[in-house]
Amino acid sequence: MKVAYISDVPWFLGFGGREVQMLKYAEYLSKNYGVEVIFPSYFEKNIDEGIKLFHFFGYSNWYSGLVPLLKNKRDIKILISPTLYRENIFILKLAKYYSRFCFIPNYFSYKKTIFQFCDRIIANSKSESVCLQQLFDIPKKKITVVYNAIDKNFDNLRQEDTDSFLKAFSVEPGYILSVSAITERKNTLNSIKSYLTLSTQINKKFIIIGDFQCTKAEYKKQIEKLINNNRDKILHIPYLSPFSPLLKSAYLNCAIHLLPSFVETPGLSNLETALFNKPIVAGDCRPVREYFQNYISYCNPNSIKDIYEKILYALNTPINPELSSFIRNNFTWNVVVDELYKTYQRILENNA
């Protein structure tokens, strides 16, 4: 089996959980099932020869032109992992209703075209599946849930690497950690404001690991200003590879992990933290609860007060010792890629 993977965002502009997911799909499909996954070049003429299945990631509007073109070119099967979830869809439902009277291509018409030409849609959670059904009238039978995951042995570290992060960045253990792209959706600004509100009470550094991916210049300026004005309390470190011992060491030596995003499905860094059995404070949304149930703390991402209260709670509440084993037993690549492979087989055998 030969499968092509296509992303809607160049990796040099944004590399995060979804891109790691693509690489891990490719790794485990090859290792466990002998599937050849290629990442096509846009500048190679015959790159699609021998490929029967294309798997798209993301949901950018330009797919609405590419997917029908590919589908009509020859007998190709197409899947898409949109990672498209909205917590409160009332306004979007209203917009969906009025979009029917708009003859100009719009958010809903673009997405419906994409999903119409796909043979199967892969959702990261049951919550995402329901959201897609409600917003785009997709039949439930057209959606397969394949959960996001992590390497079963992600927390394995050589003894000499356990304190490598502390030495590399001259920090003491017991800090608050946030491994995340710095974006509006990840709620980085409120994370910093919440931390600064209680920083004198807890005497712990706040370490942010990730690159800026802000779409609003003013949002980025506010974050940069807060970091620069509080260098004694806040340390920003650019992106570290999830395959790096440095990142694993960062998780191992933190006190808690903070990711109060407005939306997550469920946040790769949350899964990574969980294998180290560290407390997690996450933005409260359905997909995150679907993954983590009652094992972590949830906060209102709109409330700075609630975020810092949940930080204090996490710092002073013993971690559930079963967190890491729960994640290891349910959300590892060996488990989820098996379902993905079976979906590929069903699609190619026309039993979708």
C-alpha positions in Angstrom: 0.0 0.0 0.0 1.3 3.5 -1.0 -0.3 6.6 0.6 0.4 10.3 0.1 0.2 12.8 2.9 -0.6 16.4 2.2 -0.6 19.3 4.7 -2.3 22.6 4.3 0.4 24.6 6.1 4.2 24.6 5.1 6.1 23.1 8.1 8.5 26.0 8.2 5.5 28.2 9.1 4.0 26.0 11.7 5.2 22.7 13.1 3.4 21.2 16.0 1.1 18.3 17.1 -0.5 17.7 13.8 2.8 17.5 12.0 4.2 15.1 14.6 1.0 13.1 14.1 1.7 12.8 10.3 5.3 11.7 11.0 4.1 9.1 13.6 1.4 7.8 11.3 4.0 7.3 8.6 6.5 5.7 11.0 4.1 3.2 12.5 2.3 2.4 9.3 5.6 1.5 7.8 7.0 -0.4 10.8 3.8 -2.4 11.6 2.1 -2.8 8.2 4.7 -2.1 5.5 2.8 0.9 4.2 4.8 3.4 2.2 3.9 6.9 3.1 5.2 9.7 0.9 5.1 13.5 1.3 4.6 14.7 -2.3 6.6 17.6 -3.7 4.4 20.3 -5.4 7.1 20.6 -8.1 7.4 17.0 -9.2 5.3 16.0 -12.2 4.7 12.3 -11.7 4.8 12.0 -8.0 1.3 10.4 -7.8 2.2 7.3 -9.8 1.2 4.2 -8.0 -0.7 6.0 -5.3 -4.3 4.9 -4.6 -4.9 6.9 -1.5 -4.3 10.5 -0.5 -4.6 11.6 3.1 -5.1 15.3 3.7 -4.4 17.1 7.0 -6.1 20.4 7.9 -9.1 22.1 6.4 -7.8 25.2 4.5 -10.2 26.5 1.8 -7.7 25.9 -1.0 -8.4 22.1 -0.5 -11.8 22.8 -2.1 -10.1 23.2 -5.5 -7.5 20.5 -5.1 -9.6 17.7 -3.7 -12.2 17.6 -6.5 -9.4 18.0 -9.1 -7.6 15.0 -7.7 -10.8 13.0 -7.3 -11.8 13.5 -10.9 -8.3 12.8 -12.3 -8.5 9.1 -11.7 -9.6 6.4 -9.3 -8.2 7.9 -6.1 -9.4 7.4 -2.6 -9.2 10.5 -0.4 -9.2 10.8 3.4 -9.0 14.0 5.5 -8.0 14.7 9.1 -9.4 18.2 9.5 -8.8 18.6 13.2 -11.7 21.0 13.2 -13.5 21.4 16.5 -15.4 24.4 18.0 -16.6 24.4 21.6 -19.6 26.7 21.2 -21.2 26.3 17.8 -24.4 28.3 18.2 -23.1 31.3 16.2 -21.6 29.0 13.6 -24.9 27.2 13.2 -26.6 30.6 12.7 -23.9 31.5 10.1 -24.4 28.1 8.5 -28.1 28.8 8.1 -27.6 32.2 6.4 -24.7 30.9 4.3 -27.3 29.0 2.2 -28.5 32.4 0.8 -25.0 33.5 -0.1 -24.1 32.8 -3.7 -20.4 33.8 -3.1 -18.1 30.9 -1.9 -17.8 31.0 1.9 -16.5 29.1 4.9 -19.3 26.5 4.8 -19.4 26.0 1.0 -15.7 25.5 0.9 -15.7 22.9 3.7 -18.7 21.1 2.3 -17.0 20.8 -1.0 -13.9 19.3 0.6 -15.9 16.8 2.7 -18.2 15.9 -0.1 -15.3 14.6 -2.3 -13.6 12.8 0.6 -14.2 9.1 1.0 -13.6 9.2 4.7 -13.1 11.8 7.4 -10.8 11.1 10.3 -11.8 12.8 13.6 -9.5 13.0 16.6 -12.3 12.5 19.0 -16.0 11.7 19.3 -16.6 15.4 20.1 -15.0 16.4 16.9 -17.1 13.9 15.0 -20.3 15.4 16.4 -19.1 18.9 15.7 -18.4 18.0 12.0 -21.8 16.3 11.7 -23.7 19.3 13.1 -21.8 22.0 11.1 -21.4 20.4 7.8 -24.2 17.8 7.6 -21.7 14.9 7.3 -23.3 11.4 7.8 -21.9 9.8 10.9 -21.0 6.7 8.9 -18.5 8.7 6.9 -16.5 9.7 9.9 -14.0 7.4 11.7 -12.5 8.4 15.1 -8.8 7.8 15.3 -7.5 9.3 18.6 -4.3 11.3 18.8 -1.5 9.4 20.5 2.1 9.3 21.8 5.0 6.8 21.8 4.5 4.2 24.6 8.1 4.8 25.7 8.1 8.5 25.3 9.1 8.9 29.0 12.2 6.7 28.6 15.4 8.8 29.3 19.0 7.8 29.8 20.2 8.5 33.3 22.7 11.1 32.0 19.9 13.0 30.2 17.5 13.3 33.2 18.9 16.8 34.1 20.0 17.8 30.7 17.4 20.5 30.4 18.3 22.0 33.8 21.9 22.2 32.8 21.3 23.5 29.3 19.2 26.4 30.4 20.5 26.9 34.0 17.2 26.5 35.7 16.1 24.7 38.9 13.5 21.9 38.9 9.9 22.6 40.0 9.0 25.2 37.4 5.6 25.7 35.7 6.0 24.5 32.1 4.0 25.3 28.9 5.1 23.4 25.8 3.1 25.0 23.0 3.2 27.2 20.0 2.6 30.8 21.1 -0.7 31.6 19.5 -4.1 33.1 20.2 -5.8 29.7 20.3 -3.3 28.4 22.8 -4.1 31.3 25.0 -0.5 32.2 25.8 -1.3 35.8 26.9 -3.7 34.7 29.6 -1.3 32.0 30.6 1.4 34.6 31.3 -1.0 37.0 33.0 -2.3 34.3 35.3 1.2 33.2 36.2 2.3 36.8 37.0 -0.7 37.3 39.2 0.5 34.5 41.6 4.3 34.4 40.9 5.2 36.0 44.2 3.1 33.4 46.0 4.7 30.3 44.5 8.3 31.3 43.8 8.5 29.3 40.6 9.7 30.2 37.1 7.4 30.0 34.2 9.0 28.3 31.2 7.4 28.5 27.7 8.8 26.2 25.0 7.6 27.0 21.5 7.8 29.3 18.5 5.6 32.4 17.9 2.7 31.6 15.5 0.5 34.6 16.2 -1.8 35.9 13.5 -2.3 39.2 15.2 0.8 41.5 15.6 -0.6 43.3 18.7 -1.1 39.9 20.5 2.5 39.0 19.8 3.8 42.5 21.0 1.9 42.1 24.3 3.5 38.7 24.9 7.0 39.8 24.0 6.6 42.8 26.3 5.5 40.7 29.3 8.3 38.2 28.7 11.0 41.0 28.3 9.7 42.8 31.4 9.8 39.7 33.6 13.0 37.9 32.5 13.7 37.0 36.1 10.4 35.0 36.2 9.7 33.9 32.7 11.9 32.0 30.3 11.0 31.6 26.7 12.8 28.8 24.8 12.2 28.3 21.0 10.7 25.1 19.7 12.4 21.9 20.9 11.9 18.7 18.9 9.6 16.2 20.6 12.2 13.6 19.9 14.8 15.5 21.9 16.0 14.3 25.3 16.0 18.0 26.3 12.2 18.2 25.9 11.7 15.0 27.9 14.0 16.3 30.6 11.9 19.5 30.7 8.8 17.5 31.4 10.5 15.3 33.9 11.7 18.3 36.0 8.6 20.5 35.9 6.0 20.9 38.7 3.0 21.2 36.4 2.2 21.7 32.8 -0.1 24.6 31.8 -2.0 24.7 28.5 -5.3 26.7 29.0 -6.2 26.7 25.3 -9.5 27.8 24.0 -9.7 24.6 21.9 -7.5 21.4 22.0 -7.8 17.9 20.5 -6.3 17.2 23.1 -2.8 18.9 22.9 0.2 16.7 22.2 2.2 18.3 25.0 -0.6 17.3 27.4 -0.2 13.7 26.4 3.6 14.0 26.7 3.3 15.4 30.2 0.9 12.7 31.2 3.5 10.0 30.6 5.7 11.6 33.1 2.8 11.6 35.6 2.9 15.4 36.1 -0.1 17.5 37.0 -1.8 19.2 34.1 -4.0 22.3 33.9 -5.8 22.5 30.6 -8.5 24.6 29.0 -11.9 23.1 29.5 -13.3 21.7 26.3 -15.0 18.4 25.3 -12.2 16.7 23.4 -9.7 17.3 26.3 -12.2 15.8 28.8 -12.7 12.9 26.4 -9.0 12.0 26.6 -8.2 12.9 30.1 -11.5 12.4 32.0 -11.0 13.2 35.7 -7.2 12.8 35.7 -6.3 16.5 35.2 -7.5 20.0 36.2 -9.6 22.0 33.9 -9.8 25.8 33.8 -12.0 28.4 32.1 -9.6 29.8 29.4 -11.4 33.2 29.5 -10.8 33.7 33.2 -7.3 34.7 34.4 -8.6 34.2 38.0 -9.8 30.6 37.3 -6.5 29.8 35.5 -4.3 30.8 38.4 -6.7 29.2 40.9 -6.3 25.9 39.0 -2.5 26.4 38.9 -2.5 26.7 42.7 -4.8 23.7 43.0 -2.6 21.5 40.8 0.5 22.6 42.7 -1.0 21.6 46.0 -3.0 18.4 45.1 -1.3 15.0 44.7 -1.3 13.7 41.2 -3.4 10.6 40.4 -0.8 7.9 40.1 -2.8 6.1 37.4 -2.6 9.0 34.9 0.4 7.7 33.0 -0.8 4.1 32.8 -4.2 5.3 31.6 -2.7 7.3 28.7 -0.2 4.5 27.9 -3.0 1.9 27.7 -5.4 4.0 25.6 -3.5 6.6 23.5 -0.3 5.2 22.0 0.5 5.0 18.4 0.5 1.2 18.2 -3.2 1.3 19.3 -4.5 4.1 17.2 -2.6 3.4 14.0 -4.1 -0.1 13.9 -7.5 1.6 13.5 -6.1 3.9 10.8 -4.7 1.1 8.8 -8.0 -0.8 9.0 -9.7 2.3 7.7 -7.3 2.5 4.8 -8.0 -1.1 3.9 -11.7 -0.7 4.0 -11.6 2.4 1.8 -9.4 0.7 -0.8 -11.6 -2.4 -0.8 -14.7 -0.1 -1.3 -16.2 -1.2 2.0 -16.0 2.3 3.6 
